[in-house]
Amino acid sequence: MTLRQIEAFVAVERERSFTRAARSLNVSQSTLSEHVLDLERELGKELFVRAGRTILLSPAGRIFHGYATRIVTELSDARQAVLEIDGLTRGSLLLGASTTPGVYVLPRIIGSFRERYPGIDVKLKIANSRAIEAGVRANTFDLGVVGGHGLMPGEACLTAGVLDELILIVPPKHPWVHRRTVEPARLASEPLLSREDGSATRQVTERALQRADIRFRVAMELDHPEAIKRAVIAGLGIAFMSFHAVRDELSAGRLQTVRIRGLRVQRHFHVIHHEARALSRSARAFMEMLEQLAHETLGPGRRGTPRARASRRPGHKAH
């Protein structure tokens, strides 16, 4: 059994594709397939099964996966520690972020981080919150940044330092624009545009409306905030969106915001990581910079209270 074989196995499970796994490891698909076959021969069990076009872990693969992931993670941490022995002059940092913080908050912070630490290779992957959470639990990311998060097994929260507010946006000529507030009951008659299932923005919004006993009608699902903004501007409906995502359109008058009486939807952006994994020096340095710059990225509201470590209980709310 070799390390290359174990890395190949972990990559195939992570990517759910031999082609994508080979690309991520920068090897040919035939080489990667041979590594997996050799590992299966060594163990005497098939590690993957095919369900149509999907590649899934076999029962033996599920047992082996936890051990293999720990091996690969320990090696990655060891490499990182050696790279950082002379300080933060070399190293890498892989961030995962849900769409809103990934598109509208983190790029400026990453830019400042790279200016200060040009030898650190920073990569950012953006997906919806559910995918980022799964990546953190699978040790894919050094850090994950998501909104409105409830911790799951395998996750720890480092901070909930940035406060976000989800505001109701409407097109500039909407009849509600000149009202100070709108009665909650009126929301049921308006077509509401929503993010896809798995989005924290959608989860937080729906949870707040349900708690306030406000009826609503989702008229269309879209999988990116830019698509929702364009749809609202085009008059296809109204939407709850992060202030960070719409501040430019509000300033330019392309969108307007309206308050629903008695309703305020707020959340924190949480920085999460795998609870069993030690933070690298580069990850700690990024956290320090995020804390320093957080107040400059805020919308309405105030800075949240940083937390060194939140509870790890499954389902516990980290704010």
C-alpha positions in Angstrom: 0.0 0.0 0.0 1.5 3.3 -1.0 0.7 6.9 -0.3 0.0 7.6 -4.0 -2.7 4.9 -3.9 -4.3 6.4 -0.8 -4.3 9.9 -2.3 -5.9 8.6 -5.5 -8.6 6.9 -3.5 -9.4 10.1 -1.5 -9.4 12.2 -4.6 -11.9 9.9 -6.4 -14.2 9.9 -3.4 -14.0 13.7 -3.1 -14.5 14.4 -6.8 -16.9 11.4 -7.5 -15.2 11.1 -10.8 -12.0 9.4 -12.0 -11.5 12.1 -14.6 -11.8 15.0 -12.2 -9.7 13.2 -9.6 -6.9 12.6 -12.1 -7.0 16.3 -13.1 -6.8 17.4 -9.4 -3.8 15.2 -8.8 -2.2 16.2 -12.1 -1.8 12.5 -13.3 -3.3 10.6 -16.2 -6.6 8.9 -15.7 -5.0 5.5 -16.5 -2.4 6.1 -13.8 -5.0 7.0 -11.2 -7.2 4.0 -12.1 -4.1 1.8 -11.6 -3.4 3.2 -8.2 -7.0 2.5 -7.1 -6.9 -1.0 -8.6 -3.6 -1.8 -6.8 -5.1 -0.5 -3.5 -8.2 -2.7 -4.0 -5.9 -5.7 -4.7 -4.0 -5.0 -1.5 -7.2 -4.8 0.6 -9.0 -7.6 -1.2 -12.1 -5.5 -1.5 -13.7 -3.2 -4.0 -13.7 0.4 -2.7 -16.1 1.9 -5.2 -19.4 1.0 -6.9 -21.1 2.6 -9.8 -24.7 3.8 -9.7 -25.4 4.9 -13.2 -22.9 7.7 -13.9 -22.3 8.2 -10.2 -19.3 6.7 -8.3 -20.1 5.8 -4.7 -18.1 4.2 -1.9 -18.7 0.5 -1.3 -19.2 -0.7 2.3 -15.4 -1.4 2.5 -14.7 2.0 0.9 -16.8 3.7 3.6 -14.7 2.0 6.3 -11.4 2.7 4.7 -12.3 6.3 3.9 -12.0 7.7 7.4 -8.5 6.2 7.8 -7.4 7.3 4.4 -8.6 10.9 4.9 -6.7 11.2 8.2 -3.5 9.9 6.5 -3.8 12.4 3.7 -4.7 15.2 6.1 -1.8 14.5 8.4 0.6 14.5 5.5 -0.8 17.8 4.2 -0.4 19.3 7.6 3.2 18.0 7.9 4.1 19.5 4.5 2.5 22.8 5.5 4.4 22.9 8.8 7.7 22.3 7.0 6.9 25.0 4.5 6.1 27.5 7.3 9.2 26.7 9.4 10.8 30.0 8.3 7.6 32.0 8.8 4.8 32.8 6.4 7.1 33.0 3.4 5.8 29.8 1.8 2.7 27.7 2.0 -0.9 27.3 0.8 -4.4 28.1 2.0 -7.5 26.5 0.5 -10.7 28.4 1.4 -14.3 27.3 0.7 -17.0 29.9 0.9 -20.7 30.0 0.3 -21.8 32.4 -2.5 -22.5 35.6 -0.7 -19.3 35.8 1.4 -17.3 34.2 -1.4 -18.4 36.7 -4.1 -19.0 39.9 -2.1 -16.9 39.8 1.1 -13.8 37.6 0.8 -12.1 38.8 -2.4 -11.0 42.1 -0.8 -9.7 40.3 2.3 -7.9 37.8 0.2 -6.3 40.6 -1.8 -5.0 42.2 1.4 -3.8 38.9 2.7 -1.8 38.2 -0.5 -0.2 41.6 -0.4 1.0 40.9 3.1 2.0 37.2 2.5 2.9 36.9 -1.2 4.5 33.5 -0.7 1.2 31.9 0.4 -0.8 30.3 -2.4 -4.4 31.2 -1.7 -7.2 29.4 -3.5 -11.0 30.0 -3.1 -13.8 27.6 -4.1 -17.3 29.0 -4.1 -20.4 26.8 -3.8 -23.6 26.9 -1.7 -23.4 26.5 2.0 -24.3 22.8 2.0 -21.4 22.0 -0.3 -18.9 24.0 1.7 -20.0 22.4 4.9 -19.5 19.0 3.4 -16.1 20.0 2.1 -15.0 21.1 5.6 -16.2 17.8 7.1 -14.3 15.9 4.4 -11.1 17.9 5.1 -11.1 19.5 1.6 -10.8 23.0 2.9 -8.5 24.6 5.5 -11.3 27.0 6.3 -14.9 27.4 5.3 -17.0 30.6 5.4 -20.8 30.2 5.4 -23.8 32.2 6.6 -26.4 31.4 9.2 -24.8 28.1 10.1 -25.7 25.3 12.5 -22.7 23.1 13.4 -22.7 19.5 12.3 -20.5 16.6 13.6 -17.0 17.1 12.4 -17.2 20.9 12.3 -15.9 23.6 14.7 -16.7 27.3 14.5 -13.7 29.7 14.9 -15.6 33.0 14.7 -19.0 34.5 13.8 -17.4 37.9 13.5 -19.2 39.5 10.5 -22.9 40.5 10.8 -25.0 40.4 7.7 -28.5 41.6 7.1 -30.9 40.2 4.5 -33.0 43.0 3.1 -36.0 42.9 0.8 -35.2 44.3 -2.6 -37.7 45.5 -5.2 -37.4 47.2 -8.7 -37.2 51.0 -8.6 -40.7 51.5 -9.8 -42.4 49.0 -7.5 -45.5 50.5 -5.7 -43.9 49.7 -2.3 -40.9 52.0 -2.9 -42.4 55.1 -1.3 -43.8 53.3 1.8 -41.9 53.6 5.1 -42.9 50.0 5.9 -45.1 47.3 4.3 -47.6 45.1 6.2 -46.4 41.5 6.4 -49.6 40.1 4.9 -48.9 41.9 1.6 -45.8 39.7 1.0 -48.1 36.7 0.2 -49.4 38.4 -3.0 -45.9 39.2 -4.4 -43.8 36.7 -6.4 -40.8 35.9 -4.3 -37.5 35.0 -5.9 -35.4 32.5 -4.0 -32.0 30.8 -4.0 -31.7 27.1 -4.6 -32.1 24.4 -1.9 -28.8 24.2 0.1 -28.4 28.0 0.2 -28.0 29.5 3.6 -29.6 32.7 2.4 -32.7 30.8 1.5 -32.7 28.8 4.8 -32.3 31.9 7.0 -34.9 33.9 5.1 -37.6 31.1 5.2 -36.9 30.4 8.8 -37.3 34.1 9.7 -40.6 34.4 7.7 -42.0 31.2 9.3 -41.1 32.3 12.8 -42.9 35.6 12.1 -45.9 33.6 10.7 -45.6 35.5 7.4 -47.0 33.8 4.3 -44.9 33.9 1.1 -45.0 32.4 -2.3 -41.7 31.3 -4.0 -42.3 32.1 -7.7 -38.8 31.2 -9.0 -35.6 29.6 -7.8 -32.2 30.8 -9.1 -28.8 29.5 -8.2 -26.8 32.7 -8.0 -27.4 36.2 -6.4 -26.5 38.0 -9.6 -29.3 36.1 -11.4 -31.7 37.1 -8.7 -30.7 40.8 -8.9 -31.2 40.9 -12.6 -34.6 39.1 -12.3 -35.7 41.7 -9.7 -34.5 44.6 -11.9 -36.5 43.0 -14.8 -39.6 43.0 -12.7 -40.0 39.3 -12.3 -40.4 39.5 -8.5 -38.9 40.6 -5.2 -36.2 39.0 -3.1 -34.4 38.9 0.2 -30.7 39.3 -0.3 -27.6 40.2 1.7 -26.8 43.8 1.9 -23.3 43.0 0.8 -24.6 41.6 -2.5 -26.7 44.6 -3.4 -25.0 47.7 -2.0 -23.7 48.8 -5.5 -27.2 48.5 -7.1 -28.8 50.4 -4.2 -26.2 53.2 -4.5 -26.9 53.4 -8.2 -30.7 53.3 -7.8 -31.0 50.1 -9.9 -32.7 48.5 -6.9 -34.7 49.7 -3.9 -35.1 48.3 -0.5 -38.3 48.0 1.5 -38.9 47.1 5.1 -41.5 44.6 6.2 -43.1 45.9 9.5 -41.8 44.0 12.5 -39.3 41.9 10.5 -35.5 42.1 10.5 -33.5 39.2 9.1 -29.9 39.0 10.3 -27.2 36.3 10.4 -23.5 36.0 11.0 -20.9 34.7 8.5 -19.2 31.8 10.3 -15.7 30.6 9.7 -15.6 26.9 10.2 -13.0 24.1 10.0 -12.6 20.4 10.7 -12.8 20.0 14.5 -9.9 17.4 14.5 -7.5 19.3 12.3 -4.9 21.7 13.7 -4.9 25.2 12.1 -1.9 26.0 10.0 0.0 29.2 10.6 -1.4 30.5 7.3 -4.9 29.8 8.4 -4.4 31.5 11.7 -2.9 34.5 9.9 -5.9 34.7 7.6 -8.3 34.6 10.6 -6.4 37.5 12.2 -6.7 39.6 9.0 -10.4 38.7 8.6 -10.9 39.9 12.2 -9.0 43.2 11.5 -10.9 44.0 8.3 -14.3 42.7 9.2 -15.7 46.0 10.3 -14.9 47.5 6.9 -17.1 44.9 5.1 -20.2 45.4 7.2 -23.6 46.4 5.9 -26.3 47.8 8.2 -25.8 46.6 11.8 -22.7 46.1 13.8 -19.8 43.8 14.1 -20.6 40.5 15.7 -18.7 39.2 18.7 -15.8 37.0 17.8 -15.6 33.6 19.4 -12.4 31.6 19.9 -14.3 28.3 19.6 -18.0 27.7 19.5 -19.8 24.6 20.8 -19.4 21.5 18.6 -22.6 19.8 19.4 -24.5 18.6 16.3 -27.1 21.2 15.2 -26.0 23.8 17.8 -26.4 27.3 16.6 -23.0 29.0 16.6 -24.3 32.6 17.1 
